[in-house]
Amino acid sequence: MALDPPFVVRVEKPPGSTFGETMNGIRSWLDQCKIQPAMFKPVASERTGVGFEIGFNSEDEAHRFDDAFRP
């Protein structure tokens, strides 16, 4: 049984953006920063209908990602 990553950041799809555009933006940022997420999954969002949970193995990576994608 796999353990959940210790640091999970949840982001929502911005209004006016598609699911694919949002996912590609996240993936591009991760690639540019050379960060390999421990988990990447779509989740339901009450506000915009869809969001993502991205799990990280380091607190620093989670904070950097959160800072980049916080509205």
Biopython code that builds the backbone (N, CA, C, O; Angstrom):
import numpy as np
from Bio.PDB.StructureBuilder import StructureBuilder

atoms = [
    (1, "MET", "N", (0.842, -1.184, 0.000)),
    (1, "MET", "CA", (0.000, 0.000, 0.000)),
    (1, "MET", "C", (0.882, 1.241, 0.000)),
    (1, "MET", "O", (1.767, 1.384, 0.844)),
    (2, "ALA", "N", (0.635, 2.144, -0.960)),
    (2, "ALA", "CA", (1.421, 3.367, -1.081)),
    (2, "ALA", "C", (0.937, 4.407, -0.077)),
    (2, "ALA", "O", (-0.260, 4.545, 0.175)),
    (3, "LEU", "N", (1.873, 5.117, 0.475)),
    (3, "LEU", "CA", (1.535, 6.199, 1.395)),
    (3, "LEU", "C", (1.297, 7.477, 0.614)),
    (3, "LEU", "O", (1.903, 7.692, -0.436)),
    (4, "ASP", "N", (0.419, 8.323, 1.123)),
    (4, "ASP", "CA", (0.198, 9.619, 0.497)),
    (4, "ASP", "C", (1.441, 10.479, 0.691)),
    (4, "ASP", "O", (2.120, 10.378, 1.712)),
    (5, "PRO", "N", (1.738, 11.337, -0.307)),
    (5, "PRO", "CA", (2.880, 12.236, -0.136)),
    (5, "PRO", "C", (2.643, 13.156, 1.055)),
    (5, "PRO", "O", (1.499, 13.499, 1.353)),
    (6, "PRO", "N", (3.707, 13.556, 1.737)),
    (6, "PRO", "CA", (3.537, 14.361, 2.943)),
    (6, "PRO", "C", (3.063, 15.798, 2.707)),
    (6, "PRO", "O", (2.492, 16.408, 3.611)),
    (7, "PHE", "N", (3.288, 16.346, 1.515)),
    (7, "PHE", "CA", (2.940, 17.746, 1.259)),
    (7, "PHE", "C", (2.061, 17.816, 0.009)),
    (7, "PHE", "O", (2.531, 17.570, -1.101)),
    (8, "VAL", "N", (0.794, 18.151, 0.196)),
    (8, "VAL", "CA", (-0.164, 18.200, -0.906)),
    (8, "VAL", "C", (-0.679, 19.622, -1.061)),
    (8, "VAL", "O", (-1.076, 20.264, -0.087)),
    (9, "VAL", "N", (-0.667, 20.107, -2.303)),
    (9, "VAL", "CA", (-1.178, 21.435, -2.624)),
    (9, "VAL", "C", (-2.371, 21.243, -3.555)),
    (9, "VAL", "O", (-2.304, 20.483, -4.521)),
    (10, "ARG", "N", (-3.446, 21.932, -3.256)),
    (10, "ARG", "CA", (-4.660, 21.862, -4.081)),
    (10, "ARG", "C", (-4.831, 23.184, -4.807)),
    (10, "ARG", "O", (-4.803, 24.251, -4.193)),
    (11, "VAL", "N", (-5.007, 23.106, -6.117)),
    (11, "VAL", "CA", (-5.257, 24.306, -6.922)),
    (11, "VAL", "C", (-6.528, 24.093, -7.734)),
    (11, "VAL", "O", (-6.884, 22.961, -8.060)),
    (12, "GLU", "N", (-7.205, 25.186, -8.056)),
    (12, "GLU", "CA", (-8.419, 25.120, -8.858)),
    (12, "GLU", "C", (-8.130, 25.634, -10.259)),
    (12, "GLU", "O", (-7.246, 26.466, -10.464)),
    (13, "LYS", "N", (-8.883, 25.130, -11.208)),
    (13, "LYS", "CA", (-8.801, 25.614, -12.581)),
    (13, "LYS", "C", (-9.284, 27.058, -12.582)),
    (13, "LYS", "O", (-10.383, 27.339, -12.106)),
    (14, "PRO", "N", (-8.481, 27.974, -13.107)),
    (14, "PRO", "CA", (-8.918, 29.369, -13.147)),
    (14, "PRO", "C", (-10.131, 29.542, -14.061)),
    (14, "PRO", "O", (-10.239, 28.850, -15.073)),
    (15, "PRO", "N", (-11.038, 30.446, -13.723)),
    (15, "PRO", "CA", (-12.181, 30.717, -14.598)),
    (15, "PRO", "C", (-11.686, 31.151, -15.985)),
    (15, "PRO", "O", (-10.731, 31.920, -16.099)),
    (16, "GLY", "N", (-12.334, 30.657, -17.018)),
    (16, "GLY", "CA", (-11.946, 31.008, -18.384)),
    (16, "GLY", "C", (-10.837, 30.148, -18.954)),
    (16, "GLY", "O", (-10.478, 30.294, -20.122)),
    (17, "SER", "N", (-10.298, 29.264, -18.158)),
    (17, "SER", "CA", (-9.240, 28.364, -18.605)),
    (17, "SER", "C", (-9.833, 26.969, -18.762)),
    (17, "SER", "O", (-10.778, 26.604, -18.062)),
    (18, "THR", "N", (-9.278, 26.200, -19.676)),
    (18, "THR", "CA", (-9.744, 24.827, -19.841)),
    (18, "THR", "C", (-8.965, 23.904, -18.917)),
    (18, "THR", "O", (-7.916, 24.266, -18.382)),
    (19, "PHE", "N", (-9.502, 22.711, -18.745)),
    (19, "PHE", "CA", (-8.831, 21.676, -17.955)),
    (19, "PHE", "C", (-7.429, 21.426, -18.524)),
    (19, "PHE", "O", (-6.449, 21.377, -17.780)),
    (20, "GLY", "N", (-7.346, 21.269, -19.837)),
    (20, "GLY", "CA", (-6.066, 20.995, -20.493)),
    (20, "GLY", "C", (-5.066, 22.126, -20.345)),
    (20, "GLY", "O", (-3.885, 21.883, -20.098)),
    (21, "GLU", "N", (-5.530, 23.367, -20.496)),
    (21, "GLU", "CA", (-4.632, 24.514, -20.351)),
    (21, "GLU", "C", (-4.061, 24.578, -18.938)),
    (21, "GLU", "O", (-2.874, 24.838, -18.742)),
    (22, "THR", "N", (-4.922, 24.339, -17.966)),
    (22, "THR", "CA", (-4.471, 24.382, -16.569)),
    (22, "THR", "C", (-3.458, 23.274, -16.301)),
    (22, "THR", "O", (-2.415, 23.510, -15.693)),
    (23, "MET", "N", (-3.772, 22.071, -16.758)),
    (23, "MET", "CA", (-2.868, 20.946, -16.541)),
    (23, "MET", "C", (-1.526, 21.178, -17.250)),
    (23, "MET", "O", (-0.470, 20.874, -16.696)),
    (24, "ASN", "N", (-1.571, 21.711, -18.463)),
    (24, "ASN", "CA", (-0.330, 21.994, -19.191)),
    (24, "ASN", "C", (0.501, 23.067, -18.505)),
    (24, "ASN", "O", (1.728, 22.971, -18.468)),
    (25, "GLY", "N", (-0.156, 24.095, -17.959)),
    (25, "GLY", "CA", (0.571, 25.134, -17.233)),
    (25, "GLY", "C", (1.274, 24.584, -16.004)),
    (25, "GLY", "O", (2.417, 24.938, -15.715)),
    (26, "ILE", "N", (0.578, 23.715, -15.287)),
    (26, "ILE", "CA", (1.176, 23.090, -14.102)),
    (26, "ILE", "C", (2.352, 22.220, -14.515)),
    (26, "ILE", "O", (3.428, 22.295, -13.922)),
    (27, "ARG", "N", (2.141, 21.393, -15.537)),
    (27, "ARG", "CA", (3.199, 20.481, -15.993)),
    (27, "ARG", "C", (4.422, 21.251, -16.479)),
    (27, "ARG", "O", (5.555, 20.860, -16.198)),
    (28, "SER", "N", (4.195, 22.352, -17.211)),
    (28, "SER", "CA", (5.312, 23.172, -17.701)),
    (28, "SER", "C", (6.118, 23.752, -16.549)),
    (28, "SER", "O", (7.349, 23.749, -16.573)),
    (29, "TRP", "N", (5.406, 24.253, -15.536)),
    (29, "TRP", "CA", (6.093, 24.829, -14.376)),
    (29, "TRP", "C", (6.928, 23.761, -13.676)),
    (29, "TRP", "O", (8.088, 23.992, -13.335)),
    (30, "LEU", "N", (6.329, 22.591, -13.466)),
    (30, "LEU", "CA", (7.064, 21.499, -12.812)),
    (30, "LEU", "C", (8.306, 21.122, -13.612)),
    (30, "LEU", "O", (9.376, 20.918, -13.037)),
    (31, "ASP", "N", (8.171, 21.029, -14.936)),
    (31, "ASP", "CA", (9.314, 20.678, -15.787)),
    (31, "ASP", "C", (10.402, 21.737, -15.720)),
    (31, "ASP", "O", (11.582, 21.405, -15.602)),
    (32, "GLN", "N", (10.017, 23.023, -15.796)),
    (32, "GLN", "CA", (10.994, 24.108, -15.747)),
    (32, "GLN", "C", (11.760, 24.109, -14.428)),
    (32, "GLN", "O", (12.953, 24.409, -14.391)),
    (33, "CYS", "N", (11.060, 23.771, -13.349)),
    (33, "CYS", "CA", (11.691, 23.756, -12.027)),
    (33, "CYS", "C", (12.361, 22.420, -11.711)),
    (33, "CYS", "O", (12.960, 22.243, -10.650)),
    (34, "LYS", "N", (12.246, 21.475, -12.662)),
    (34, "LYS", "CA", (12.830, 20.139, -12.485)),
    (34, "LYS", "C", (12.308, 19.460, -11.215)),
    (34, "LYS", "O", (13.058, 18.856, -10.448)),
    (35, "ILE", "N", (10.995, 19.586, -11.029)),
    (35, "ILE", "CA", (10.333, 18.978, -9.876)),
    (35, "ILE", "C", (9.467, 17.829, -10.372)),
    (35, "ILE", "O", (8.658, 17.995, -11.284)),
    (36, "GLN", "N", (9.644, 16.680, -9.770)),
    (36, "GLN", "CA", (8.826, 15.516, -10.077)),
    (36, "GLN", "C", (7.822, 15.339, -8.940)),
    (36, "GLN", "O", (8.204, 14.979, -7.827)),
    (37, "PRO", "N", (6.541, 15.589, -9.214)),
    (37, "PRO", "CA", (5.559, 15.448, -8.138)),
    (37, "PRO", "C", (5.407, 13.986, -7.731)),
    (37, "PRO", "O", (5.580, 13.080, -8.546)),
    (38, "ALA", "N", (5.088, 13.775, -6.480)),
    (38, "ALA", "CA", (4.840, 12.420, -5.980)),
    (38, "ALA", "C", (3.429, 11.972, -6.348)),
    (38, "ALA", "O", (3.143, 10.775, -6.377)),
    (39, "MET", "N", (2.544, 12.937, -6.631)),
    (39, "MET", "CA", (1.159, 12.646, -6.973)),
    (39, "MET", "C", (0.622, 13.817, -7.799)),
    (39, "MET", "O", (0.981, 14.972, -7.567)),
    (40, "PHE", "N", (-0.235, 13.503, -8.759)),
    (40, "PHE", "CA", (-0.861, 14.534, -9.585)),
    (40, "PHE", "C", (-2.216, 13.984, -9.982)),
    (40, "PHE", "O", (-2.295, 13.055, -10.786)),
    (41, "LYS", "N", (-3.297, 14.550, -9.424)),
    (41, "LYS", "CA", (-4.614, 14.011, -9.767)),
    (41, "LYS", "C", (-5.664, 15.115, -9.822)),
    (41, "LYS", "O", (-5.616, 16.073, -9.051)),
    (42, "PRO", "N", (-6.613, 14.967, -10.747)),
    (42, "PRO", "CA", (-7.732, 15.901, -10.793)),
    (42, "PRO", "C", (-8.700, 15.615, -9.654)),
    (42, "PRO", "O", (-8.882, 14.466, -9.250)),
    (43, "VAL", "N", (-9.314, 16.666, -9.146)),
    (43, "VAL", "CA", (-10.292, 16.543, -8.065)),
    (43, "VAL", "C", (-11.453, 17.484, -8.339)),
    (43, "VAL", "O", (-11.307, 18.461, -9.074)),
    (44, "ALA", "N", (-12.598, 17.192, -7.753)),
    (44, "ALA", "CA", (-13.768, 18.066, -7.884)),
    (44, "ALA", "C", (-13.547, 19.338, -7.076)),
    (44, "ALA", "O", (-12.929, 19.323, -6.011)),
    (45, "SER", "N", (-14.065, 20.432, -7.609)),
    (45, "SER", "CA", (-13.972, 21.721, -6.944)),
    (45, "SER", "C", (-15.365, 22.338, -6.897)),
    (45, "SER", "O", (-16.062, 22.381, -7.910)),
    (46, "GLU", "N", (-15.760, 22.803, -5.754)),
    (46, "GLU", "CA", (-17.084, 23.432, -5.626)),
    (46, "GLU", "C", (-17.166, 24.731, -6.413)),
    (46, "GLU", "O", (-18.210, 25.052, -6.980)),
    (47, "ARG", "N", (-16.080, 25.470, -6.449)),
    (47, "ARG", "CA", (-16.094, 26.798, -7.062)),
    (47, "ARG", "C", (-16.001, 26.754, -8.582)),
    (47, "ARG", "O", (-16.790, 27.403, -9.267)),
    (48, "THR", "N", (-15.045, 25.994, -9.119)),
    (48, "THR", "CA", (-14.818, 26.013, -10.570)),
    (48, "THR", "C", (-15.127, 24.677, -11.243)),
    (48, "THR", "O", (-15.011, 24.559, -12.463)),
    (49, "GLY", "N", (-15.514, 23.685, -10.471)),
    (49, "GLY", "CA", (-15.857, 22.389, -11.047)),
    (49, "GLY", "C", (-14.720, 21.399, -11.074)),
    (49, "GLY", "O", (-14.951, 20.197, -10.940)),
    (50, "VAL", "N", (-13.501, 21.867, -11.242)),
    (50, "VAL", "CA", (-12.356, 20.957, -11.281)),
    (50, "VAL", "C", (-11.135, 21.636, -10.680)),
    (50, "VAL", "O", (-10.955, 22.849, -10.784)),
    (51, "GLY", "N", (-10.319, 20.834, -10.063)),
    (51, "GLY", "CA", (-9.060, 21.300, -9.503)),
    (51, "GLY", "C", (-8.054, 20.177, -9.578)),
    (51, "GLY", "O", (-8.309, 19.136, -10.183)),
    (52, "PHE", "N", (-6.933, 20.388, -8.974)),
    (52, "PHE", "CA", (-5.872, 19.391, -8.965)),
    (52, "PHE", "C", (-5.263, 19.306, -7.583)),
    (52, "PHE", "O", (-5.146, 20.310, -6.881)),
    (53, "GLU", "N", (-4.883, 18.120, -7.203)),
    (53, "GLU", "CA", (-4.057, 17.916, -6.016)),
    (53, "GLU", "C", (-2.707, 17.430, -6.499)),
    (53, "GLU", "O", (-2.600, 16.441, -7.224)),
    (54, "ILE", "N", (-1.674, 18.154, -6.078)),
    (54, "ILE", "CA", (-0.313, 17.807, -6.456)),
    (54, "ILE", "C", (0.442, 17.529, -5.170)),
    (54, "ILE", "O", (0.505, 18.374, -4.277)),
    (55, "GLY", "N", (1.012, 16.340, -5.084)),
    (55, "GLY", "CA", (1.746, 15.948, -3.889)),
    (55, "GLY", "C", (3.241, 16.077, -4.105)),
    (55, "GLY", "O", (3.765, 15.767, -5.175)),
    (56, "PHE", "N", (3.906, 16.535, -3.080)),
    (56, "PHE", "CA", (5.355, 16.742, -3.134)),
    (56, "PHE", "C", (6.013, 16.007, -1.974)),
    (56, "PHE", "O", (5.399, 15.799, -0.927)),
    (57, "ASN", "N", (7.257, 15.620, -2.170)),
    (57, "ASN", "CA", (8.007, 14.951, -1.111)),
    (57, "ASN", "C", (8.770, 15.938, -0.239)),
    (57, "ASN", "O", (9.298, 15.566, 0.809)),
    (58, "SER", "N", (8.829, 17.204, -0.670)),
    (58, "SER", "CA", (9.541, 18.198, 0.134)),
    (58, "SER", "C", (8.651, 19.411, 0.375)),
    (58, "SER", "O", (7.898, 19.833, -0.502)),
    (59, "GLU", "N", (8.753, 19.951, 1.558)),
    (59, "GLU", "CA", (7.977, 21.129, 1.929)),
    (59, "GLU", "C", (8.363, 22.322, 1.056)),
    (59, "GLU", "O", (7.505, 23.121, 0.682)),
    (60, "ASP", "N", (9.655, 22.446, 0.730)),
    (60, "ASP", "CA", (10.124, 23.546, -0.095)),
    (60, "ASP", "C", (9.464, 23.510, -1.478)),
    (60, "ASP", "O", (9.009, 24.543, -1.968)),
    (61, "GLU", "N", (9.408, 22.341, -2.106)),
    (61, "GLU", "CA", (8.765, 22.223, -3.412)),
    (61, "GLU", "C", (7.294, 22.585, -3.331)),
    (61, "GLU", "O", (6.773, 23.279, -4.204)),
    (62, "ALA", "N", (6.629, 22.123, -2.300)),
    (62, "ALA", "CA", (5.203, 22.429, -2.117)),
    (62, "ALA", "C", (4.989, 23.933, -1.962)),
    (62, "ALA", "O", (4.052, 24.482, -2.542)),
    (63, "HIS", "N", (5.834, 24.602, -1.194)),
    (63, "HIS", "CA", (5.710, 26.054, -1.004)),
    (63, "HIS", "C", (5.976, 26.806, -2.306)),
    (63, "HIS", "O", (5.267, 27.758, -2.631)),
    (64, "ARG", "N", (6.987, 26.383, -3.044)),
    (64, "ARG", "CA", (7.298, 27.039, -4.331)),
    (64, "ARG", "C", (6.125, 26.909, -5.304)),
    (64, "ARG", "O", (5.760, 27.867, -5.985)),
    (65, "PHE", "N", (5.547, 25.719, -5.358)),
    (65, "PHE", "CA", (4.406, 25.493, -6.239)),
    (65, "PHE", "C", (3.204, 26.327, -5.783)),
    (65, "PHE", "O", (2.544, 26.972, -6.598)),
    (66, "ASP", "N", (2.931, 26.309, -4.506)),
    (66, "ASP", "CA", (1.806, 27.078, -3.965)),
    (66, "ASP", "C", (1.961, 28.558, -4.264)),
    (66, "ASP", "O", (0.995, 29.220, -4.647)),
    (67, "ASP", "N", (3.163, 29.082, -4.094)),
    (67, "ASP", "CA", (3.422, 30.500, -4.392)),
    (67, "ASP", "C", (3.182, 30.813, -5.869)),
    (67, "ASP", "O", (2.670, 31.881, -6.202)),
    (68, "ALA", "N", (3.547, 29.893, -6.748)),
    (68, "ALA", "CA", (3.415, 30.120, -8.193)),
    (68, "ALA", "C", (1.962, 30.040, -8.656)),
    (68, "ALA", "O", (1.587, 30.708, -9.619)),
    (69, "PHE", "N", (1.136, 29.227, -7.981)),
    (69, "PHE", "CA", (-0.220, 28.999, -8.463)),
    (69, "PHE", "C", (-1.322, 29.515, -7.558)),
    (69, "PHE", "O", (-2.501, 29.267, -7.812)),
    (70, "ARG", "N", (-0.956, 30.222, -6.518)),
    (70, "ARG", "CA", (-1.977, 30.827, -5.644)),
    (70, "ARG", "C", (-2.637, 31.985, -6.394)),
    (70, "ARG", "O", (-1.945, 32.821, -6.974)),
    (71, "PRO", "N", (-3.975, 32.036, -6.385)),
    (71, "PRO", "CA", (-4.659, 33.125, -7.123)),
    (71, "PRO", "C", (-4.396, 34.494, -6.520)),
    (71, "PRO", "O", (-4.899, 35.498, -7.026)),
]
sb = StructureBuilder()
sb.init_structure("model")
sb.init_model(0)
sb.init_chain("A")
sb.init_seg("    ")
for serial, (resi, resn, name, xyz) in enumerate(atoms, 1):
    if name == "N":
        sb.init_residue(resn, " ", resi, " ")
    sb.init_atom(name, np.array(xyz, "f"), 0.0, 1.0, " ", f" {name:<3s}", serial, name[0])
structure = sb.get_structure()
